[in-house]
């Protein structure tokens, strides 16, 4: 891997919360807007999910969750911050890696929210690298578990990872944001096949279905 060391979870997680707040604080009227990347959710549903995950992780780290808020955007944002600020401290005390799956989930949904609101992805974000590491590990397990040859995953900026076991027999290259969305189940099979491959992509396409993720039927956002 040639990427820089990922930021700890207590650094990436508050940056996600700040990003989501900045997106929604002046858009309280979008609470019923659908989120195309999560077809069954509205914006309020997505925010409720983020706050709920934070509450469960806080409990696992020994914290006490405050009472659930009303289902409004301002109340959910404040509740998520209340839980998150306590959680940030506990994540730091735990070494800065125990919340990495939560950070990946939150950052992925920040990108979902940006897509739903027509806002471009951030140029830089502290949560990107640790979240991408989680996704690559999951994808790598899927490649290996299906008995597929190892695949080199490379950004157009030059960072690269190996998915699977052994020497890579092919490389897939795309901009960092596109690779992230591909590994997080936000790109269709057609979009995946349309990335830059050094070999026919067909053998590896099934490996993009892993854990909670699978390519959508229609092109993703």
Buried (B, 14 or more C-beta within 10 A) or exposed (E): EEBEEBBBBBBBBBBBBEBBBEBBEEBEEBBEBEBBBBEEBBBBBBBBBBBBBBBEBBEBBEBEBEEEBEEEBBBBBBBBBBBBEBBBEBBBEBEBEBBBBBBBBBBBBBBBBBBBBEBEBBEEBBBBBBBBBBBBBBBBBBBBEBEBBBBBBBBEEEBBBBBBEEEBBBBBBBEBBBBBBBBBBBBBBEBBBBBEBBBEBEBBBBBBEBBEBEBBEEEBB
